[in-house]
Amino acid sequence: MLRFGTVIPISSYSSITCSCINNHPHHPTSLSTSVSEASLKATMNRLAGVARLMIVSDLDHTMVDHHDLDNLALLRFNALWESNYRNNSLLVFSTGRSPTLYKELRKEKPLLVPDITIMSVGTEITYGNSMIPDGGWIEILNQKWNRNVVSEETKKISELTLQSETEQRPHKVSFYIQKDKAEDIMKVLSTRLEERGLDVKIIYSGGMDLDILPQGAGKGQALAYLLKKFKAEGNLPHNTLVCGDSGNDAELFSIPDVHGVMVSNAQEELLQWHVANAKDNPKIIHATERCAAGIIQAIGYFNLGPSKSPRDVTDLSDSKMEKFDPAYEVVKFYLFYERWRRAEVENSELYFANLKAVCCPSGILVHPSGIEQSLHDCINSLRQCYGDKQGKQFWVWVDQVLFSQLGSDSWLVNFKKWEQSGEERKGCLTTAVLSSKDVTVAKGLTWLHVHQTWLNEAGSSNGISWLF
């Protein structure tokens, strides 16, 4: 039997600021440059140094595969990112969606929380959980832009169908148009708006979407703006990987010195752009895997870091770790929990003993309902739930797994834990204390204490089936 250290009292770590989950103070939304600058610095300050990797990914049909109903590729990426990259890298989502539709997608899919969100085809940049807007970017986009003039001129063109109100933004006017008419209409629009004194960019993508933006806007310009800010602060990421599938992602691949992956399901318009503009660029590849799986493939192809997701490991108890890694331990624990309930691991005494061995005998779990239980009682309860989700749509993932060292052999880990069972999603904010005292790297860290509280957006707080 393993020997365990003494449980760390709550008082010894409750005063530590859990800034790694909520990177930013809850400022009211502001367009001021000072607030956005502070938000960017808060995002960067959680890293020990310069970001090892920054991934800038489109969402629909790139990070998110709408044909993958179980979201297996996305969950594979989530596990890889949280176990290997969250603590030292940056995740940026760059989407054509408006904030409204972006938030809807978050409710539908198991998306991680990015450090930076670029929305509305590069016309909006926000930071952290609170999505603080970048005031400096807004000032740039205001130059030679008049939304009222754009509206006046587009009303004269009957072939344009205005998209929903949610997709109309301060620096983006969006329409639908038939594919065979797009090229001619774009030429007419460009001429008319230039005659009215505007400097605009017209982007056609997805075989039907037409967006009119300020000339300085777009996914590529937004990324260039961020990289310029990082460089000015001495925080330019060591590597940047851009990921896309459609025409409005083309600009991302035009940024100098970035690596790029066009996922296997990339649309014709992006592939044609690549042939015409970047076919000889060895830093841009066309993946053979779809969506998030293609992003993982690119990480490995360019040797940007680990590219084997914990979800690709069959036997989690046989992980070859070189050092203690709290983030990997958290991802591994909850992946085993999911597999146990889905009966995807053997119901054996060995597995159960290993699970009990990583929990301190005197350890406590504070359930989101406020009820305290010993960790070993929780493990015993879990034993009774073996296979209760077999054959069902049941997935578990963790988000924003960030840790700090309390002492030579203990870590404070903060993360969000989510469970999806059918249509119901529940989530909690979790703080855990893990210890390496009297254990080897091969055995893994010991869980000393776990404290959970329901997230506001968790949906139902019925915690009957909530075990960990």
matplotlib code that plots the C-alpha trace (Angstrom):
import matplotlib.pyplot as plt

x = [0.0, 1.2, 2.0, 0.4, 1.3, -0.9, -3.9, -3.2, -5.8, -8.1, -6.8, -3.4, -4.5, -7.9, -6.3, -4.4, -5.9, -7.4, -6.6, -5.8, -9.5, -10.8, -7.9, -9.6, -11.5, -15.2, -14.9, -18.0, -17.6, -15.6, -14.1, -11.3, -7.8, -6.5, -9.0, -8.1, -4.4, -4.8, -6.7, -4.0, -1.4, -3.4, -3.7, 0.1, 1.0, -0.4, 2.4, 5.7, 7.4, 6.8, 4.1, 5.5, 2.8, -0.1, -2.9, -5.2, -8.1, -11.3, -14.3, -17.0, -15.6, -12.1, -12.0, -15.7, -16.8, -20.6, -20.6, -19.0, -22.1, -20.0, -17.4, -14.7, -12.0, -12.8, -12.6, -9.3, -7.9, -9.3, -7.5, -4.3, -4.4, -5.3, -2.7, 0.2, -0.3, -2.8, -0.2, 2.4, 0.6, -2.2, -5.4, -7.1, -10.4, -10.9, -14.5, -16.8, -19.5, -20.9, -20.7, -24.3, -23.8, -20.4, -22.1, -24.7, -22.0, -20.4, -23.7, -23.9, -20.3, -17.6, -15.4, -12.6, -12.4, -9.8, -7.4, -8.3, -11.5, -11.5, -15.1, -17.2, -14.5, -11.7, -13.6, -13.8, -11.0, -11.7, -9.7, -10.4, -13.5, -15.1, -14.4, -13.1, -13.0, -9.8, -10.3, -7.2, -8.5, -11.8, -10.0, -8.1, -11.2, -13.1, -10.7, -12.4, -15.5, -19.1, -21.7, -24.6, -23.0, -22.5, -26.1, -27.3, -25.2, -26.1, -29.8, -29.5, -28.4, -31.3, -29.0, -27.9, -29.9, -29.2, -28.2, -29.9, -29.6, -27.3, -24.7, -24.7, -22.0, -20.5, -17.7, -19.3, -22.3, -23.2, -25.2, -26.1, -25.5, -25.7, -22.3, -22.5, -23.2, -20.7, -17.7, -19.6, -21.4, -18.2, -16.7, -19.7, -19.8, -16.1, -16.4, -19.4, -18.1, -14.7, -16.6, -18.3, -14.9, -14.8, -11.9, -13.5, -12.7, -15.3, -14.9, -16.8, -16.7, -18.6, -20.1, -22.8, -21.6, -20.5, -19.1, -18.2, -15.6, -13.2, -10.1, -8.0, -10.2, -10.2, -8.8, -5.3, -5.1, -6.5, -3.7, -1.1, -2.3, -2.0, 1.5, 2.7, 1.4, 3.1, 6.4, 6.2, 5.9, 8.7, 6.1, 6.1, 5.1, 7.8, 5.5, 2.1, -0.1, -3.1, -5.9, -8.8, -11.1, -12.7, -12.1, -12.3, -9.4, -7.0, -5.6, -4.4, -2.1, -0.6, 1.0, 4.8, 6.5, 3.4, 2.7, -0.6, -2.9, -5.8, -7.9, -8.7, -12.3, -11.2, -13.4, -12.5, -12.1, -9.3, -7.5, -7.6, -6.2, -3.4, -2.5, -2.4, -0.6, 1.2, 1.8, 5.5, 5.3, 6.6, 5.0, 1.5, 0.0, -3.2, -4.0, -5.4, -7.5, -10.7, -11.2, -9.6, -7.9, -6.2, -5.0, -3.5, -1.9, -0.3, 1.1, 3.0, 4.0, 5.7, 7.1, 5.4, 5.1, 3.3, 0.7, -0.7, -3.9, -4.5, -7.7, -5.5, -3.9, -5.6, -4.2, -4.0, -2.3, 0.7, 1.6, 5.3, 5.8, 9.2, 8.1, 5.1, 2.5, -0.6, -2.5, -1.9, -3.0, -6.3, -7.0, -6.1, -8.3, -11.5, -10.9, -10.7, -13.9, -15.6, -14.4, -15.4, -19.0, -19.1, -17.7, -14.7, -12.2, -12.3, -14.2, -11.2, -9.9, -6.6, -8.1, -10.2, -7.2, -5.2, -8.0, -8.2, -4.4, -4.2, -6.7, -5.4, -7.3, -8.1, -8.8, -12.0, -14.2, -16.6, -19.5, -21.0, -24.0, -21.8, -21.8, -18.4, -17.4, -14.2, -12.4, -12.4, -16.2, -16.5, -14.4, -16.7, -19.7, -18.1, -17.6, -21.4, -21.7, -19.6, -21.2, -24.2, -23.6, -22.6, -23.9, -25.1, -23.8, -21.8, -18.7, -16.5, -13.9, -11.9, -11.1, -8.6, -6.5, -4.0, -1.8, 0.7, 3.2, 2.4, 5.6, 8.3, 5.8, 2.3, 0.3, -2.9, -4.9, -7.9, -10.1, -13.6, -15.1, -17.9, -20.2, -22.5, -25.2, -27.5, -28.8, -28.0, -24.7, -23.5, -20.2, -18.4, -15.4, -12.9, -10.0, -7.8, -4.6, -2.3, 0.9, 4.0, 5.0, 6.2, 5.1, 7.0, 6.4, 5.2, 2.5, 1.3, 0.2, -2.0, -5.3, -5.5, -8.5, -11.1, -13.6, -16.3, -18.9, -21.5, -20.8, -23.5, -23.9, -23.9, -27.6, -29.3, -27.7, -29.3, -26.2, -27.6, -25.3, -22.5, -19.7, -16.5]
y = [0.0, 3.5, 5.9, 9.3, 12.7, 14.6, 16.4, 20.1, 22.1, 24.3, 27.4, 26.9, 27.4, 29.1, 32.5, 31.8, 33.7, 31.4, 33.8, 31.0, 30.2, 33.8, 35.5, 38.9, 40.9, 41.4, 44.8, 46.1, 45.8, 48.7, 49.9, 51.7, 50.7, 50.7, 47.9, 45.8, 46.3, 45.1, 42.1, 41.1, 41.5, 39.3, 36.7, 36.7, 36.9, 33.5, 32.0, 31.4, 33.0, 33.4, 31.2, 27.9, 27.6, 29.7, 28.0, 30.3, 28.2, 28.8, 27.0, 25.7, 22.8, 23.4, 23.0, 21.8, 19.0, 19.2, 15.7, 14.2, 14.0, 12.6, 15.3, 12.7, 14.7, 17.9, 15.9, 14.5, 18.0, 19.2, 16.4, 17.1, 20.9, 20.7, 18.0, 19.5, 23.1, 25.1, 26.1, 27.4, 28.2, 30.3, 29.2, 31.7, 31.1, 33.1, 32.7, 34.4, 34.0, 37.0, 37.0, 35.8, 32.8, 32.0, 31.7, 29.5, 27.2, 27.0, 25.6, 23.0, 21.8, 20.9, 23.9, 25.0, 28.5, 30.3, 32.9, 35.3, 35.2, 36.9, 37.1, 38.5, 37.8, 39.5, 42.7, 41.9, 40.9, 40.0, 38.5, 35.8, 34.5, 38.0, 38.6, 42.1, 43.9, 45.4, 49.1, 49.7, 47.4, 49.3, 52.6, 51.1, 49.8, 53.1, 54.6, 55.2, 53.2, 54.3, 51.6, 53.7, 54.2, 50.5, 49.9, 52.5, 51.0, 47.4, 48.1, 49.0, 45.4, 43.0, 39.9, 40.5, 38.9, 40.4, 37.8, 37.8, 40.8, 38.9, 38.8, 42.5, 44.1, 47.6, 46.7, 43.9, 43.8, 40.3, 38.9, 35.7, 35.6, 32.9, 31.5, 32.2, 35.9, 36.6, 37.7, 40.3, 41.7, 42.0, 44.1, 46.4, 46.9, 47.6, 50.3, 52.0, 52.0, 53.4, 56.2, 57.0, 57.4, 54.2, 51.7, 48.3, 44.6, 42.2, 38.6, 35.7, 32.3, 29.1, 29.3, 31.7, 34.2, 37.7, 40.0, 43.7, 44.9, 47.9, 47.4, 47.0, 44.1, 40.4, 37.3, 37.9, 41.5, 40.7, 38.1, 40.5, 43.1, 40.6, 39.4, 43.1, 43.7, 40.5, 41.5, 45.0, 43.4, 40.9, 38.1, 36.8, 33.1, 30.7, 29.1, 30.0, 27.5, 28.8, 26.4, 26.9, 25.4, 28.3, 31.5, 33.8, 31.9, 32.5, 35.7, 33.7, 31.7, 35.0, 36.0, 35.6, 32.9, 31.1, 27.4, 26.6, 23.6, 23.4, 20.6, 17.7, 18.9, 22.4, 24.1, 24.6, 28.4, 27.9, 25.2, 27.4, 30.3, 28.0, 26.9, 30.5, 32.0, 29.5, 26.2, 26.4, 27.4, 24.3, 25.7, 25.2, 21.7, 20.2, 17.6, 14.2, 14.3, 16.3, 19.3, 19.0, 15.7, 17.7, 20.2, 17.5, 16.0, 19.4, 19.7, 16.4, 17.2, 20.4, 19.1, 21.8, 19.7, 16.5, 15.3, 12.2, 12.9, 11.1, 9.9, 8.0, 6.1, 2.8, 2.0, 5.2, 3.3, 2.7, 6.3, 6.9, 10.2, 11.7, 14.1, 14.9, 16.7, 17.9, 18.9, 15.4, 13.8, 15.7, 14.9, 11.2, 10.9, 12.2, 10.3, 7.1, 8.2, 8.6, 5.2, 3.5, 4.7, 3.8, 0.4, 1.0, -0.3, -3.6, -3.9, -5.3, -5.3, -4.0, -0.9, -0.2, -0.6, 1.8, 4.4, 4.1, 4.3, 7.8, 9.2, 9.9, 7.8, 10.9, 13.1, 15.0, 15.9, 18.9, 18.2, 21.2, 20.8, 21.5, 18.0, 16.7, 13.1, 11.2, 10.6, 6.8, 6.9, 8.6, 5.9, 3.3, 5.0, 5.1, 1.4, 0.9, 3.1, 0.9, 0.8, 3.0, 5.1, 2.2, 2.8, 6.3, 9.7, 10.5, 12.5, 14.2, 16.9, 19.4, 23.0, 25.7, 23.3, 25.6, 24.9, 26.5, 24.8, 25.2, 23.5, 21.1, 18.2, 19.7, 21.6, 23.6, 22.9, 24.8, 23.7, 23.4, 19.9, 19.2, 16.2, 15.8, 13.1, 13.2, 16.8, 17.7, 19.4, 20.1, 21.8, 22.8, 24.9, 22.6, 23.3, 20.3, 19.7, 17.0, 15.7, 13.8, 12.9, 9.3, 8.4, 7.8, 9.5, 6.1, 5.9, 9.4, 12.2, 11.7, 13.6, 15.2, 17.5, 18.4, 21.3, 21.9, 24.6, 24.7, 27.0, 29.6, 28.2, 24.6, 24.1, 21.7, 21.6, 18.2, 16.5, 13.0, 11.4, 13.9, 11.8, 13.7]
z = [0.0, -0.8, 2.0, 2.0, 3.4, 5.8, 4.4, 3.9, 5.9, 3.9, 5.6, 4.2, 0.6, 0.7, 0.7, -2.5, -5.4, -8.0, -10.8, -13.2, -13.6, -13.8, -15.5, -15.4, -12.8, -13.5, -15.1, -16.8, -20.6, -21.7, -25.0, -23.3, -24.4, -20.8, -19.8, -22.9, -22.3, -18.7, -19.9, -22.4, -19.7, -17.4, -20.1, -20.6, -17.0, -16.2, -18.3, -16.7, -19.8, -23.5, -24.9, -26.1, -28.7, -29.8, -31.8, -33.8, -35.0, -36.9, -35.3, -37.7, -39.7, -38.3, -34.5, -34.6, -36.8, -37.2, -38.7, -35.6, -33.4, -30.4, -30.8, -30.5, -32.4, -30.4, -27.1, -28.2, -28.8, -25.4, -23.5, -25.4, -24.8, -21.1, -20.3, -22.3, -23.3, -21.2, -18.6, -21.0, -24.3, -25.8, -27.4, -29.8, -31.5, -34.7, -36.0, -38.4, -35.9, -34.0, -30.2, -30.1, -32.4, -30.7, -27.4, -28.9, -30.2, -26.8, -25.4, -28.2, -28.3, -25.6, -26.5, -24.2, -23.0, -25.2, -23.9, -26.8, -29.0, -32.4, -33.7, -36.6, -39.2, -37.4, -36.4, -32.7, -30.3, -26.7, -23.8, -21.2, -19.6, -19.4, -23.1, -22.5, -25.9, -27.3, -27.5, -29.6, -32.3, -32.4, -33.0, -35.9, -37.5, -37.3, -39.9, -43.3, -42.2, -42.2, -41.6, -42.8, -46.2, -46.6, -45.7, -48.3, -51.1, -50.4, -50.4, -54.1, -54.9, -55.0, -55.2, -51.7, -48.8, -45.4, -42.8, -39.3, -37.0, -34.7, -37.5, -38.2, -36.1, -35.8, -38.2, -40.2, -42.6, -43.7, -46.6, -48.4, -52.1, -54.8, -55.7, -59.4, -58.8, -56.0, -58.1, -60.2, -57.2, -55.3, -58.1, -58.3, -54.5, -54.3, -56.9, -55.4, -51.8, -53.0, -54.8, -51.5, -49.8, -47.9, -47.7, -47.3, -47.6, -49.1, -48.2, -49.8, -48.1, -47.5, -51.0, -49.8, -47.2, -48.2, -45.5, -45.8, -43.3, -42.9, -45.0, -41.8, -40.5, -41.1, -39.4, -40.7, -39.7, -36.2, -35.8, -37.1, -34.6, -31.7, -32.8, -33.0, -29.5, -28.2, -29.9, -28.4, -24.9, -25.5, -25.5, -29.1, -28.9, -29.9, -32.5, -34.0, -35.7, -37.7, -38.6, -41.1, -43.7, -45.7, -47.7, -44.7, -43.1, -46.1, -44.5, -41.5, -43.7, -45.2, -41.9, -42.1, -40.1, -38.9, -39.4, -41.0, -41.4, -43.8, -42.5, -44.9, -45.3, -46.4, -48.9, -52.6, -52.2, -49.6, -51.6, -54.7, -52.7, -51.4, -55.0, -56.2, -53.2, -51.0, -52.7, -52.2, -48.5, -46.5, -43.4, -44.7, -45.0, -46.1, -43.4, -44.1, -41.0, -40.5, -38.2, -34.7, -35.7, -38.5, -36.0, -33.8, -36.9, -37.7, -34.2, -34.7, -38.3, -37.4, -34.1, -32.2, -29.0, -27.8, -30.3, -28.6, -26.8, -23.5, -25.2, -27.6, -24.7, -24.2, -20.7, -18.7, -15.8, -18.1, -18.9, -19.3, -17.4, -16.8, -14.0, -11.9, -13.9, -12.1, -15.3, -16.8, -13.6, -13.6, -17.3, -16.8, -13.6, -15.3, -18.5, -16.4, -14.6, -18.0, -19.2, -16.0, -16.3, -20.0, -19.2, -21.6, -19.0, -17.3, -14.0, -12.2, -8.7, -10.0, -11.6, -8.5, -6.2, -8.4, -8.3, -4.5, -4.2, -5.7, -3.1, 0.4, 3.0, 5.0, 2.0, 1.6, -1.3, -0.9, -3.3, -5.2, -2.9, 0.1, 1.4, 2.6, 1.9, 2.2, -1.1, -0.4, 0.1, -3.2, -4.8, -3.3, -4.7, -8.1, -8.0, -7.9, -11.0, -13.3, -16.8, -15.8, -19.0, -21.3, -24.8, -23.9, -25.0, -21.9, -22.0, -19.4, -20.0, -18.0, -19.0, -17.9, -15.9, -14.3, -11.3, -8.9, -6.6, -2.9, -1.6, -2.7, -3.0, -3.3, -6.0, -6.0, -9.2, -10.5, -13.3, -14.6, -14.9, -17.2, -17.8, -20.8, -20.5, -23.5, -23.8, -20.2, -19.3, -15.8, -14.7, -11.6, -10.6, -8.9, -6.6, -5.8, -3.8, -5.1, -3.5, -4.6, -1.0, -0.7, -4.2, -7.5, -10.8, -12.2, -9.4, -10.0, -7.6, -4.6, -4.4, -0.9, -1.1, -3.7, -3.4, -6.0, -6.6, -9.4, -12.3, -13.0, -16.6, -15.4, -16.1, -13.8, -10.3, -9.6, -8.2, -7.6, -10.3, -9.7, -8.1, -8.7]

ax = plt.figure().add_subplot(projection="3d")
ax.plot(x, y, z, "-o")
ax.set_aspect("equal")
plt.show()
